[in-house]
């Protein structure tokens, strides 16, 4: 389609003009960073708060996860669950009792000690009726928490939950202190290798090394996360020395400026990125399977992936990304067929000119893709009104109050099929068959059985299309050539920097 191709090419030309000017600027600021043993890291989204237990925004986790806050478990760069605040654990044969032994001598940045009582407080707070925790379901299955001693935690579940240890590694499950939890949104206090120093809203967050950290100390003395909503500004910031690294660089059309620059290294990595056109299944029109199927046929998802200019971008057909070992390719279930889309809309009694609202968050991929999708839907007779929202408004209106018809967003949590078993989740999918599959999946302990059930859940979503599954993209990470120790893969929203350093 000419519209989509010319749209992306126009953006690429404009970016090249700006970057050709920026490339000649000095990099003295970067040299100063190395001498001061600090690093400046670019982030696509400014966090609305700094408490990951109260808000789902990815930007919070990029800044705070494994830097300020830690959980009982953690993950390595490949997504393998590792001990963190819990040095070991055991699980009863029936999968209902988890016995954790805590690391000795752990203290929060304010000096308060980590004990079993702290863990009990954290999880009961997350489970409470008034809790705003985005992944509250993790804790609602907890039956009891007991403390045989300060360094032992026994957690009893109502039902077996095979993903429990993995979910405890998410940002939503970090351990917080009763003394500081209420203020974590503005001044986060954790147990991690970096200590919060300052936050300039919309601009930056600065962390300093925690010299009292119990384990290996961070190599860097200071980390500054800087936020960029404009990809051109992000690229210029790298080229003129304001930034030293940019994980998940947001503008693929600008990568050529770094590919042949000896000052930088570009690396490709994997992440559980699922870009979707999320649909409000509570809305009368979108509650109809025929209408959702029509939308899937109406959008040339393969064409969108091809013109995204991201090497490795590909269509997905269900809510799972290709880096997951359970991934099943279901991208061919609804191939591009606008005539079929028109036929299904007619069968569903949808009148030409029917209006749908498309609410877009302030992310480049969402806003660019949104215009293309609106054009596709208008070609099959739908009238799409685009609503541009800033993050606080999107989180309140779409995620919080479910006041939307459609939105474009990437889900970046690993193994998060559970959101389709939660009927109160923002897109409102409520299907008893899927819920039964998910319950069986979490009850199963055998890896082969879990894989088979995961495939069945993916197939159910692919055919039911509660959302339109658009594309997966790998992440491109740009760093100065001397920087070592940053993650290339991103198994969950995070940018851990304790191992990062300036090398020779």
N, C-alpha and C positions, 0 to 999 in steps of 0.2 A: 504494500500500500504506500503510495507516494507520500502521503501526509506524515506517516511515522518516520520514514527515512529522512525526509527533508528537515523534520523537527530536530532529530538528533544531530544531523550533519551541521546544522546552523549553530548548535551549541558548541560543537567541536571546533569550528572555525573561530568563534569568538574567544574560546579558551586559549587557542594557540597564539592569538595576538597578545593577550595579556601576559602569557608565560614567556614569550620571546623577550619581553621587556624585563620581566622579573629575573630572568636567568643571569643577568649581568650584575645583579646587586651583590654586595659583599656578604661574607658568612662569618664575620668577626664575632657575632653574637654566639654562634655555635661553638667557636673556639673557646670563648669565655665560659660556656657551659661545661666543656670538658675540663678546663682548668679548675673550675669551682666544684667539680664532681657532682653536677646537677644535670637534669635532663628535662626538656620541654616536650610534651607529648600532645599531639592533636587528637581531638575527639569530635565526632560528628554532631552530637546532641548534648546540649547543656542540661544538666540535671535540675529538676524542679525542687529537689530536696536531697539530702545526703544520707537518708535512712532507707536502706533497701528493704526493710521489713514493713514499710508503710506505703510503698509506691512501686509500680512495675517498670518505671522508665529504665531503659538500658543504660543511659548515661550514668545513673547512680552506681550501677554495678561495675562499669568500666573504671570508675574512679576508686571505689571503696573496696571491691572484692579482693581478698587476699593481700591487700595493701593496708587498709585500716581494720577491716573486720575479718573474722575467721569463724568457721563452723566446726562442729564435731568431726566431720569428714571434709575432705577437699578432693579436687581432681588434679591430675597432671595434664600436660599439654595434649595428651592423646585421649583424655576423658576417662582415664582409669581412676576409680575411687581410691583415695589414699588416707591414712591417718592424718589428723591435723590437731585439733584440741583434744580429741580422743586418741590416745596412743595405741589402743587395741579395743576389740569388741568380739563378742560371740553372739550367736543367734540360736534360740531353742529350735529343736527339730520341727515343731509345729509352726514356726515362723511368727510367733506372737510375742516373744520376750527378747529384747535386745539389751545386752549387758555391756556397758561401756566403762573403760578405765581411762580417766583423764590424765593428760600430761601433768607432771608435777611442777609446781612453782610458777604457774601462769598468772600474770597480772594484767589488768587493763591499764590503759595509758594514764588513768587517774590514780593508779595505785591499788585499786580494789582487787581482791583475789578471785580467781575462777574456782568455783566449787560446784558440787552437784546442785546445791540450792540455786546457783546462778542459771544452770541449764534448765532446771525445773521452772524457774521464773520466766525464762525466755520462751519456752514452748507453751506454757499455760497462758502467757500474754498473747502469743500468736493465735491461740485457739479461742480466746475469749470472744463473747458475742460482739463486743465493740471493736474487735481487731480489724485493722485495715490491711492486714498482710495479703499481698497479691496471690500467694499460694497457700491460702489458709487450709486447703484440703489436706496438706501434708500433716497437719497437726490435729485435725478433727478425728483422725483414726486412732489417736493416742488415748488409751483407756486410763492408765495411771503412770505416774513417774515417782519412783521411790529412791531414797538416798541411803544406802547401807553405810556409807561413809562419805567424807568430803570429796574423795577422788573416785567414787564409783557411782554410776547412774544406771538404774534399771528402768527401762521403758517397756510397758506392756501395751500391745495394740488390741483393738477390738476385732480386727480381721487381718489375716496375713497380707503383707504389702511388699512384694518383691522389689519395688523401686525405692524403698525407704532409705537405704544407705546412700543411694545416689542423690535423692532429693534433699537429704541433709547437707549435701555439699553446695547447694544453690545459695545465692545471695539472700534469699528470703528466710533462710534458716540459720543465719549467723547468730552467734551468741552475744547477747548484750547484757550490760550490768544494770541492776535495779537502780544504782546511784546515778546513772547517766542516760538511761534509755529515753526518757522524755525529751531530752535535748539533742538527740542524735540527728535530727533533721537539719539543724543549724551548725552543731559542733559535734561531729561524730567521735565517739570514744570506743575503741575496740581493743583487741589484743595483738594486732598485726605488726609487721615489721616497719610500718611508717605511722607517724603521728600527724593528725590534722593540724595545720597551721593557720590557713586563711581561705576564704571563699569570696571572690568578687563575682557576684551573680551575673550570669550571661557571658562572663569573660574567662575566669580561671579558678582552679582550686590548687592550693599549694600544700604539699606534705613534706615532712622532714623525717629523717631516719630515727627509728626508735632504738636508741643505744642501750636500752634495758631489755630488748627482746630476748626471749628465753633461748632461741635457737641461733642459727647462723645469721649474723647481722646483714642488713642490706648493704650492697656495695656503694650505692649512691647516697649522698648526704641530703639531697633535695630532689623532689619531683614536682613539676608544674604541669597540670593538665589544662590545656587551652581549648576553647570551644569555638567551632566554626560551622555556621549554617550555610555559608557560601563556599562551594568547592574551589572557586578561583582564588578566594582569599586563603584557603587552606594550602593550595599549591604554592602561592606566593610566599606564605609564611615559612614553608620548608626551604624555598630557594633563597630567601633573604636572611635566613639564619634565626628566625624567631622560633622555629621548631626544630627538634632533633629527630623526631620519629612521628610517623602517622600510621598506626595500625588501622586496617580496614579503610584504606584511602578511598574517598567517596566519588572520585571523578575519573573513570577509566579512560576517557578521551584525552586526559592530560598526562597519562603515564609515559608517553613517548619522551617527554621532557626530562624524565628521570632515568629512563632506560640506558641512555648513553652518557650519563653524567657520573664521572668516577667518584664524586663526593657522596653518592648514595648507593644503597643496595635495595633492590626490590625482591621480595620473596612472596610466593603464593602459598596460601594456607587454607585449611578447611574449617568450616564452622557450620553449626546446625541452622542455617539460614533458610527459612521458608517464606518466600514472598507470596502473599495471598491478597485476593480481593475478598475481604471479609463481608459477609452478608448478615443482616439482622433477621434471623429466622423467626423472630417474634412478629415482624411486620407482615400484615395480611398477604400482600402480594408475594413476598419472598418466602413465605411459609409453604408455597406450592412447589412441589418437586419439579413440575413441568417448567416453571419459570426459571428455577435455578439451573436446570439442564439447558434451557435456552440461552442463558447468559454464558454458560460454559462453551456452547457451540459458537456463540457470537464473537468470541475474542480469539484472535490469532496469537495464541501464547507463544508459539514457536517463533513467529515473526518478532514479537517483543523481545524474546531472549536473544535473537540474532542481532538486532540493532542496538542492544544495550552496550555494545563495545567492551564487554567484560569477557576475557578469555575464560572458557570453562563454564559459562552460564548455560543452563539447560532447563527445560520445562520439567515441572513436577506435576504428578497427577493426584497426589494425596498429601497428607500433612506429615511428610518425612523427607529429609534431605539425603542426598546420595552418600554422604560420608558415614551414615549409620549402617551397621552391619545387617540390620533388619529391613533396610530399604528395598522396596519392590517398585519397579518402573511401571507406573500406571498412567503415563502421560498420553497414551493413545485412546483413553476411554471416551473422551469428547473431543474429537479432532475439529479443527476450524471448519464450520459449515454454516454460513449466515442464512442460507435458505432453510436449513433445518431449524435454526433458531426462530425464524419468522413463523414457521409452521407450528412449533411448540407454543409460541406466544399466542397464536390464534386459537389453538386448542384450549389454552388456559383462559381464554376470554379477555386477554389483555388488549386494550384499545391502542391503536397507534397514537403516539404523542404522550403516552403515560409517563409521568415524571418520577425520577428517582434522584435522591440526593447522594452525592459522593463526597464524604468528608475526608480531607487529606491532612495528615500531620506534616510538620515542617522538615521533611526529609527529601533529599533530592530524588531518590528512586521513586518515592511515592508520588510526588508532584509531577514528575516527567511522565511516568507510566499512567497516571490518572488522566491526563489529557488524551493520550492515545486510546485508553479504554473507553472514555466518554465518546470518542469518535466512532469506535466500533459499535457501541450500543446504540448510538443514534442511527447507524446504518440499518439496524433491524427494527427501527421505529420507536425507540425509547428516547425520551428527552432527559438528559442528565444535567443536573445543576451541580457544579463543583463548589465546594465550600472549603476554603483554605483556613486551617486552624493552627494556632501556636500550640506547643506541647501542653501547657496547663489546661487549655480549653479542650484539646482532644482527649486528654485523660479524664476530664470531668464529664464532657458531653458523650463521648463514645464509650469509653471503658467503664465509666462510673454510672451514667444515667441511661445508657443504651439508646440515646437519641440520635439515630442515624439510620440510613438505608444501607449504604455501602461505605467501606473505607479500604485503604490500601496500607498494609503494614507487614513487617517481617517479624515472625516469631523466631526467636533465637535461643530459646531454652532447649536443652537436649531431651529426647524421649518424652515429649510433652503431649502425647495422644490423650492424656488424662483430661485435657481441657474440654474434649468433646463429650466426656461423661459427666460434666458439670453443667446442669441445665440452666444455672443462673449466671454462667459466664457471659461475657459481653455479646457474643453473637447468638446466644440463646438456642443452641442445638439441643433438642430433647428427644432422644431416640432410645427406646427401651432395649432394642436389639444390640445397639452399640454399647450401652451401659452394661449389659450382661457379658459381652465379650471382654470389656475392660475389667470387670470384676473377676472373670476367670483368669485373665492375664496376670493380675496382681496376686492371685491365689497360687498360681503355678510357680514352682521352684526350678523345674527342669528347663535348661536353656532351649532345647529343641521345641518343647511345648510352648514356651514363651515366644519363640520366633514365629511359630505357626499361627499363634493367636495375634501377634503383631501384624502379620500379613493379612489376616482376616479383617482386622480393624482398618488397615489401610484400604483394602478393597471396598469395605462398607462405605468409607468416606468418599472414595473416588466415584462411586456410583450414586451416592446420595447428594453429593456436592453441597454440603451446608455452606461451604465457601468455595470460591474459584481458586484453585491452586495454580499459581503463576510460574514462578521460577526460583531456581537455586543459583546463587553466585558464590564462587570461592572468594576469599578475601585477599587483597593485595596489600602487603605491609611495606612501607618505605621507611628506612632508617639511614642515618649517616653511616658511612662505611665502617667507622670505628666502634660502633655500638654493638655490644654482644648481649646475649642472654634474654632477649625478648621472645615471647611466644610467636610462632608463625601460625599454628592452629589455634582456634578459639572454641574449645568444646562447650563453653557456656559464656555468657556475656561477662568478660573480664579482661583486665590488662595487668596481670601481676608483674611487679617490677623489682622484687627483692633480689633476683638474680641478674638484673640488667647492670651493665657497666660500660665504661669507655675502655676499649682495648687498645693495643699498640697499632 
